[in-house]
Amino acid sequence: MTTLQDCRAMDAQDPLRPLRAHFSLPDGVIYLDGNSLGVAPKAAAARVAEVVEQEWTQGLIRSWNDAGWVHLPQRLGDQLAPLIGAGPGEVVCTDTTSINLYKVLSAALNIVRADAPGVDTPARTKVLSERSNFPTDLYIAEGLCHERGLELVLLEPEDIAAALQDDVAVLMLTHVNYRTGAMHDMAAITAAAHARGIVCVWDLAHSAGAVPVDLHADGADFVEWRASKSADFAVGCGYKYLNGGPGAPAFVWVHPRHAGRTDLPFMQPLSGWFGHAAPFAFTPEYQPAAGIRRFLCGTQPILSLSALQCGLDVFGAAQALGGMAALRAKSLALTDLFIALVEERCAGHGLGLATPRAHGARGSQVCLTKDEGAYAIVQALIARGVIGDFRKGDGARHPDILRFGFTPLYLGFEDVWHAVEHLRQVLESAEWQRPEFKQINAVT
């Protein structure tokens, strides 16, 4: 059985331990919710104050040029790109995940329509996704399908491969499932979809900054997409593992084989002025910018982008300590430890494991199930300073979830031991049955 002393020894040998000093963690808190909202980097408050007090207050509108505001979405995109296996000039940080998903799903459907084969081939009338995909993704897809007269088909993960048929236009999946932490084999699924002429859209909200991602799985930029295992489009948010702050700008990536198309000037429908080739020419007609810049829309949120930069800066420090490979190794060690300790110390209390045990099928979170009291247990833990969250289920196939995220930038092995000890005490004392822990909050 793993002891507290064992965990302390693991922390002492952890090469990533110095990264914790980059974050402001409240005393007495074990934070296991970085997959929902990341911890504040210590540099963020000073950087935002600098933007307000100097660049905005003193520089005023000159700061669009003098402070480089106008290029900030692209600069941050280039900073983020190595974390997701993208190249320079392929990513912009902008808008929200939902808005970016609308852009890329629309673009994917426009590509399918533009590249449609002859009239003897069955029409592509379906968009496929996972039944337990994050709701905003499904809502955006549902709206677009309604608008275009298409069918949104929701499947269990094991049914996706068989559904990749000639009547499917787009496959839209989240790389790591928000409920369970289960991780898809992105390259294999993309290759199978492409072989049937299906465009792939991936949501990296629960991947970016936590698990290695290789959007250029082919290792080549301009492979004919039907013969490629590289993704077509990807989006993700900035406020989870990237630690950009609540509501931080999201990001969008488009493979150069699509972003460079000149035959589809309105490939993405939100043709705002920041996506124009020459926004300050103020021409009445729209001409898209080259490459990924066409996926920008309106004036950019400079304060929020500046805070996000502080989160991305920490990954520069992490690169010197082994980068994403080292972060992934620690993530797996933390989640392995949590699973083992829960099963050792909390046995007999009806907890189930919803997260895959296999490393290749797991993101950076562990999700537990319980037939009764999942929400109240999470609330009792939060009252003790162990912060996770709860996700509502919809039946036996998708039960209620106690969800715990493991951010290797700032979480230690001793934190995991104490978190499980608190969980054991909450269960053994039936503390979670107190009435105050059953009051449902607006945010769960």
C-alpha positions as CSV (number, residue, x, y, z in Angstrom):
1,M,0.0,0.0,0.0
2,T,1.3,3.5,-0.9
3,T,2.0,5.6,2.1
4,L,2.1,9.4,2.7
5,Q,5.9,9.0,3.0
6,D,6.0,7.4,-0.4
7,C,4.1,10.3,-1.9
8,R,6.5,12.8,-0.3
9,A,9.4,10.9,-1.8
10,M,7.8,11.0,-5.2
11,D,7.4,14.8,-4.9
12,A,11.0,15.2,-3.9
13,Q,12.1,13.4,-7.1
14,D,9.6,15.2,-9.4
15,P,11.6,17.2,-12.0
16,L,8.5,19.4,-12.7
17,R,8.1,20.4,-9.0
18,P,9.6,23.9,-9.6
19,L,6.7,24.8,-11.9
20,R,4.3,25.0,-8.9
21,A,6.0,28.2,-7.9
22,H,4.5,29.9,-11.0
23,F,1.0,29.7,-9.7
24,S,-1.1,31.3,-6.9
25,L,-2.6,28.4,-5.0
26,P,-4.7,29.2,-1.9
27,D,-3.5,27.8,1.4
28,G,-5.3,24.7,2.5
29,V,-6.7,23.9,-0.9
30,I,-6.1,20.8,-3.0
31,Y,-7.2,21.8,-6.4
32,L,-8.5,19.0,-8.6
33,D,-10.6,21.1,-11.0
34,G,-8.0,22.4,-13.4
35,N,-9.9,20.6,-16.1
36,S,-12.7,23.1,-15.5
37,L,-10.8,26.3,-14.5
38,G,-7.1,26.5,-14.2
39,V,-5.2,28.1,-11.4
40,A,-4.1,31.7,-11.8
41,P,-0.4,32.2,-12.8
42,K,1.3,34.6,-10.4
43,A,2.3,36.8,-13.3
44,A,-1.3,37.4,-14.5
45,A,-2.4,40.1,-12.1
46,A,0.7,42.2,-12.8
47,R,0.5,41.7,-16.5
48,V,-3.2,42.7,-16.7
49,A,-2.4,45.7,-14.5
50,E,0.4,46.7,-16.9
51,V,-1.9,46.5,-19.9
52,V,-4.5,48.6,-18.1
53,E,-2.2,51.2,-16.5
54,Q,0.4,51.6,-19.2
55,E,-0.6,50.2,-22.5
56,W,-4.3,51.4,-22.3
57,T,-4.1,54.3,-19.9
58,Q,-0.9,55.8,-21.2
59,G,-0.6,54.4,-24.7
60,L,-4.2,54.6,-25.6
61,I,-5.0,53.7,-29.2
62,R,-1.3,53.8,-30.1
63,S,-0.8,50.5,-28.3
64,W,-2.5,48.6,-31.1
65,N,0.8,49.3,-32.9
66,D,3.3,50.2,-30.2
67,A,2.4,47.3,-27.8
68,G,1.6,44.9,-30.7
69,W,-2.0,44.4,-29.7
70,V,-3.0,43.9,-33.3
71,H,-0.9,40.8,-33.7
72,L,-1.6,39.3,-30.3
73,P,-4.0,36.5,-31.5
74,Q,-1.3,35.2,-33.9
75,R,1.6,35.6,-31.4
76,L,-0.3,33.6,-28.8
77,G,-1.3,31.1,-31.4
78,D,2.3,30.5,-32.3
79,Q,3.1,30.1,-28.6
80,L,0.4,27.5,-28.2
81,A,1.0,25.6,-31.4
82,P,3.8,23.3,-30.2
83,L,1.5,22.0,-27.4
84,I,-1.0,20.6,-30.0
85,G,1.4,19.5,-32.7
86,A,0.7,22.5,-35.0
87,G,3.1,24.7,-36.9
88,P,3.9,28.4,-36.9
89,G,1.1,30.5,-38.4
90,E,-1.5,27.8,-38.0
91,V,-3.3,28.8,-34.8
92,V,-5.0,31.9,-33.5
93,C,-6.2,32.6,-30.0
94,T,-9.6,34.3,-30.3
95,D,-13.3,34.2,-29.4
96,T,-14.8,31.2,-27.5
97,T,-14.8,27.5,-28.1
98,S,-18.4,27.6,-29.1
99,I,-17.9,30.5,-31.6
100,N,-14.8,28.8,-33.0
101,L,-16.6,25.5,-33.3
102,Y,-19.4,27.3,-35.3
103,K,-16.7,28.7,-37.6
104,V,-14.9,25.4,-38.3
105,L,-18.0,23.2,-38.5
106,S,-19.4,25.6,-41.0
107,A,-16.1,25.6,-42.9
108,A,-16.1,21.8,-42.9
109,L,-19.6,21.6,-44.3
110,N,-18.7,24.2,-46.9
111,I,-15.7,22.1,-48.0
112,V,-17.8,19.0,-48.3
113,R,-20.3,20.9,-50.4
114,A,-17.6,22.4,-52.6
115,D,-15.8,19.1,-53.1
116,A,-19.0,17.0,-53.6
117,P,-18.6,14.2,-56.1
118,G,-20.9,13.5,-59.0
119,V,-24.7,13.2,-58.8
120,D,-24.5,9.4,-58.8
121,T,-22.8,9.4,-55.3
122,P,-25.1,9.4,-52.2
123,A,-25.5,12.8,-50.7
124,R,-23.7,13.5,-47.5
125,T,-26.5,14.5,-45.1
126,K,-25.1,13.5,-41.7
127,V,-22.9,15.0,-39.0
128,L,-21.7,12.4,-36.5
129,S,-20.7,13.0,-32.9
130,E,-20.5,11.2,-29.6
131,R,-23.6,11.1,-27.4
132,S,-21.7,12.3,-24.4
133,N,-19.8,15.0,-26.2
134,F,-19.8,18.3,-24.4
135,P,-23.2,19.9,-24.8
136,T,-22.1,23.2,-26.3
137,D,-20.5,21.2,-29.2
138,L,-23.8,19.3,-29.7
139,Y,-25.9,22.5,-29.5
140,I,-23.7,24.3,-32.1
141,A,-23.9,21.2,-34.4
142,E,-27.7,20.9,-33.8
143,G,-28.2,24.5,-34.9
144,L,-26.1,24.2,-38.0
145,C,-27.8,20.9,-39.0
146,H,-31.2,22.5,-38.5
147,E,-30.1,25.5,-40.6
148,R,-28.8,23.3,-43.5
149,G,-31.3,20.5,-43.4
150,L,-28.8,17.9,-42.2
151,E,-29.1,15.1,-39.6
152,L,-27.1,15.2,-36.4
153,V,-26.4,11.5,-35.4
154,L,-25.2,10.8,-31.8
155,L,-23.4,7.6,-31.1
156,E,-21.7,5.7,-28.3
157,P,-17.9,5.5,-28.9
158,E,-17.9,1.9,-29.9
159,D,-20.4,2.6,-32.7
160,I,-18.5,5.3,-34.4
161,A,-16.3,3.2,-36.7
162,A,-19.2,1.4,-38.2
163,A,-21.1,4.6,-38.8
164,L,-18.4,6.1,-41.0
165,Q,-20.3,5.7,-44.3
166,D,-20.7,7.6,-47.5
167,D,-23.7,9.6,-46.3
168,V,-21.6,11.3,-43.5
169,A,-20.3,14.8,-44.2
170,V,-18.4,15.6,-40.9
171,L,-17.2,13.7,-37.8
172,M,-17.1,16.0,-34.8
173,L,-15.5,14.6,-31.7
174,T,-13.8,15.8,-28.5
175,H,-10.4,14.2,-28.1
176,V,-10.8,13.7,-24.3
177,N,-14.3,13.2,-23.1
178,Y,-15.3,15.8,-20.5
179,R,-17.4,13.3,-18.4
180,T,-15.2,10.3,-18.3
181,G,-11.7,11.3,-19.3
182,A,-11.7,8.7,-22.0
183,M,-9.4,9.6,-24.9
184,H,-9.9,8.8,-28.6
185,D,-7.1,7.7,-30.9
186,M,-7.3,10.8,-33.0
187,A,-5.0,9.7,-35.9
188,A,-6.7,6.3,-36.3
189,I,-10.2,7.7,-36.3
190,T,-9.3,10.6,-38.6
191,A,-7.7,8.2,-41.1
192,A,-10.7,6.0,-41.1
193,A,-13.0,9.0,-41.6
194,H,-10.9,10.4,-44.4
195,A,-10.9,7.1,-46.2
196,R,-14.7,7.6,-46.6
197,G,-14.4,11.2,-47.6
198,I,-15.5,12.6,-44.2
199,V,-14.0,15.8,-42.8
200,C,-12.9,15.7,-39.1
201,V,-13.4,18.4,-36.5
202,W,-11.7,17.9,-33.1
203,D,-12.3,19.7,-29.8
204,L,-9.1,19.8,-27.7
205,A,-10.6,21.6,-24.7
206,H,-9.6,18.7,-22.4
207,S,-6.4,17.9,-24.1
208,A,-4.4,21.1,-24.8
209,G,-1.7,21.5,-22.1
210,A,-2.5,18.2,-20.5
211,V,-1.8,15.5,-23.1
212,P,0.4,15.5,-26.2
213,V,-1.5,16.2,-29.3
214,D,-0.2,15.7,-32.9
215,L,-2.5,17.5,-35.3
216,H,0.0,16.9,-38.1
217,A,0.0,13.2,-37.6
218,D,1.2,12.6,-41.2
219,G,4.3,14.7,-40.7
220,A,3.5,16.6,-43.9
221,D,1.6,19.8,-44.5
222,F,-0.3,19.3,-47.7
223,V,-1.2,15.6,-48.1
224,E,-4.4,15.1,-50.0
225,W,-6.8,15.0,-47.1
226,R,-8.7,11.8,-48.1
227,A,-5.4,10.0,-47.7
228,S,-4.4,11.7,-44.5
229,K,-4.5,10.9,-40.8
230,S,-3.9,14.5,-39.9
231,A,-6.8,16.4,-38.5
232,D,-8.7,19.0,-40.6
233,F,-9.9,21.4,-37.9
234,A,-9.4,21.8,-34.2
235,V,-10.7,24.1,-31.5
236,G,-10.1,24.4,-27.7
237,C,-10.4,26.7,-24.7
238,G,-7.8,28.7,-22.9
239,Y,-9.1,28.5,-19.3
240,K,-8.6,24.9,-18.4
241,Y,-5.1,23.3,-18.6
242,L,-3.8,26.5,-20.3
243,N,-4.6,28.6,-17.2
244,G,-5.8,31.6,-19.1
245,G,-8.5,32.7,-16.6
246,P,-12.3,32.5,-16.5
247,G,-13.7,32.9,-20.0
248,A,-10.2,33.2,-21.5
249,P,-10.1,33.4,-25.3
250,A,-10.2,30.0,-27.0
251,F,-8.1,28.9,-30.0
252,V,-8.7,27.6,-33.5
253,W,-6.5,25.6,-35.8
254,V,-7.1,24.8,-39.5
255,H,-4.9,22.5,-41.5
256,P,-3.0,24.5,-44.2
257,R,-4.6,22.4,-46.9
258,H,-7.9,24.0,-46.0
259,A,-6.9,27.4,-44.6
260,G,-5.1,28.3,-47.9
261,R,-8.1,27.6,-50.2
262,T,-8.9,30.6,-52.3
263,D,-12.0,29.1,-54.0
264,L,-14.0,29.5,-50.8
265,P,-13.8,33.2,-49.7
266,F,-16.6,32.7,-47.2
267,M,-15.4,29.3,-46.0
268,Q,-16.1,30.4,-42.4
269,P,-19.3,32.4,-42.1
270,L,-18.2,35.0,-39.5
271,S,-16.5,37.3,-41.9
272,G,-15.6,40.1,-39.6
273,W,-13.1,42.9,-40.1
274,F,-10.2,41.3,-38.3
275,G,-10.4,38.4,-40.7
276,H,-10.1,40.7,-43.7
277,A,-7.0,40.7,-45.7
278,A,-6.6,44.5,-45.2
279,P,-8.9,45.5,-42.3
280,F,-7.7,49.2,-42.3
281,A,-8.3,49.6,-46.0
282,F,-12.0,49.8,-45.0
283,T,-13.3,48.4,-48.3
284,P,-17.0,47.6,-48.5
285,E,-16.4,44.1,-49.9
286,Y,-15.0,41.2,-48.0
287,Q,-11.6,39.7,-48.9
288,P,-10.4,37.0,-46.5
289,A,-6.9,37.2,-45.0
290,A,-4.5,34.5,-46.0
291,G,-4.3,31.3,-43.9
292,I,-5.5,31.1,-40.3
293,R,-6.1,34.9,-40.0
294,R,-9.3,34.4,-41.9
295,F,-10.7,32.7,-38.8
296,L,-10.5,35.9,-36.8
297,C,-13.7,37.9,-36.6
298,G,-14.2,41.1,-34.6
299,T,-11.9,43.3,-32.5
300,Q,-9.8,41.2,-30.1
301,P,-10.2,41.1,-26.3
302,I,-6.7,42.4,-25.4
303,L,-7.0,42.2,-21.6
304,S,-8.1,38.6,-21.7
305,L,-5.5,37.7,-24.3
306,S,-2.8,39.2,-22.1
307,A,-3.9,37.1,-19.2
308,L,-3.8,34.0,-21.3
309,Q,-0.3,34.8,-22.3
310,C,0.8,34.3,-18.7
311,G,-0.6,30.8,-18.7
312,L,1.1,30.0,-21.9
313,D,4.4,31.4,-20.6
314,V,4.6,28.7,-18.0
315,F,4.7,26.1,-20.7
316,G,7.9,27.8,-21.9
317,A,9.4,27.0,-18.5
318,A,8.0,23.5,-18.7
319,Q,9.8,23.0,-22.0
320,A,13.1,23.3,-20.3
321,L,12.1,20.5,-17.9
322,G,11.0,18.0,-20.5
323,G,7.9,19.7,-22.1
324,M,4.7,17.8,-22.9
325,A,6.3,14.4,-22.6
326,A,7.3,15.1,-19.0
327,L,3.9,16.6,-18.2
328,R,2.2,13.6,-19.7
329,A,4.3,11.2,-17.7
330,K,3.5,13.0,-14.5
331,S,-0.2,13.2,-15.3
332,L,-0.3,9.5,-15.8
333,A,1.6,8.9,-12.5
334,L,-0.8,11.2,-10.6
335,T,-3.9,9.6,-12.1
336,D,-2.6,6.1,-11.5
337,L,-1.9,7.0,-7.9
338,F,-5.3,8.4,-7.4
339,I,-7.1,5.3,-8.8
340,A,-4.9,3.0,-6.7
341,L,-5.4,4.9,-3.5
342,V,-9.2,5.2,-4.0
343,E,-9.4,1.5,-4.6
344,E,-7.2,0.7,-1.5
345,R,-8.7,3.2,0.9
346,C,-12.3,3.8,-0.1
347,A,-13.3,0.2,-0.9
348,G,-16.8,-0.9,0.1
349,H,-18.4,2.5,-0.4
350,G,-19.9,1.9,-3.8
351,L,-17.5,3.9,-5.9
352,G,-17.1,2.9,-9.5
353,L,-14.4,4.0,-12.1
354,A,-15.6,5.6,-15.2
355,T,-12.2,6.5,-16.6
356,P,-10.2,4.0,-18.7
357,R,-7.3,2.4,-16.9
358,A,-5.2,2.1,-20.1
359,H,-2.8,5.0,-20.5
360,G,-3.4,5.4,-24.2
361,A,-7.2,5.8,-23.6
362,R,-7.0,8.2,-20.7
363,G,-6.7,12.0,-20.5
364,S,-5.7,13.9,-17.4
365,Q,-8.7,13.3,-15.2
366,V,-10.3,10.5,-13.1
367,C,-14.0,10.2,-12.9
368,L,-15.8,8.1,-10.2
369,T,-19.4,7.0,-10.1
370,K,-21.7,6.4,-7.2
371,D,-25.3,5.4,-7.3
372,E,-26.3,7.8,-4.6
373,G,-24.9,11.1,-3.3
374,A,-22.3,11.9,-6.0
375,Y,-23.1,15.6,-5.9
376,A,-23.2,15.8,-2.1
377,I,-19.9,14.0,-1.8
378,V,-18.2,16.5,-4.0
379,Q,-19.7,19.4,-2.0
380,A,-18.5,17.8,1.3
381,L,-15.0,17.6,-0.3
382,I,-15.1,21.2,-1.4
383,A,-16.0,22.2,2.2
384,R,-12.8,20.5,3.3
385,G,-10.7,22.3,0.6
386,V,-10.6,19.5,-1.9
387,I,-12.0,21.0,-5.0
388,G,-13.4,18.7,-7.7
389,D,-16.7,18.9,-9.5
390,F,-19.9,17.0,-10.4
391,R,-21.4,16.1,-13.7
392,K,-25.0,15.0,-14.0
393,G,-25.7,11.7,-15.7
394,D,-28.7,10.5,-17.7
395,G,-29.2,6.9,-16.8
396,A,-27.3,3.7,-16.3
397,R,-25.1,4.1,-19.4
398,H,-24.1,7.7,-18.3
399,P,-24.2,7.8,-14.5
400,D,-23.6,10.8,-12.2
401,I,-19.8,11.6,-12.1
402,L,-17.5,12.8,-9.3
403,R,-14.8,14.4,-11.6
404,F,-11.2,15.1,-10.6
405,G,-8.7,16.8,-12.9
406,F,-5.0,16.5,-12.5
407,T,-2.9,19.4,-13.7
408,P,0.8,18.3,-13.6
409,L,2.1,21.9,-13.7
410,Y,1.1,22.5,-10.0
411,L,-0.3,19.3,-8.5
412,G,1.9,17.0,-6.3
413,F,1.7,13.4,-5.2
414,E,1.2,14.4,-1.6
415,D,-1.9,16.4,-2.7
416,V,-3.3,13.2,-4.2
417,W,-2.7,11.2,-1.0
418,H,-4.5,13.9,1.1
419,A,-7.4,14.2,-1.3
420,V,-8.1,10.5,-1.1
421,E,-7.8,10.6,2.7
422,H,-10.5,13.3,2.7
423,L,-12.7,11.3,0.4
424,R,-12.3,8.3,2.7
425,Q,-13.3,10.3,5.7
426,V,-16.3,11.9,4.0
427,L,-17.5,8.4,3.0
428,E,-16.9,6.6,6.3
429,S,-18.4,9.3,8.4
430,A,-21.4,9.8,6.0
431,E,-20.6,13.5,6.2
432,W,-21.9,13.9,2.7
433,Q,-25.5,13.3,3.9
434,R,-25.6,16.6,5.8
435,P,-28.4,18.8,4.3
436,E,-26.2,21.7,3.3
437,F,-24.3,19.4,0.9
438,K,-27.5,18.5,-1.0
439,Q,-28.4,22.1,-1.9
440,I,-27.8,22.3,-5.7
441,N,-25.7,25.3,-6.8
442,A,-26.1,27.1,-10.1
443,V,-22.6,25.8,-11.1
444,T,-21.9,22.2,-10.2
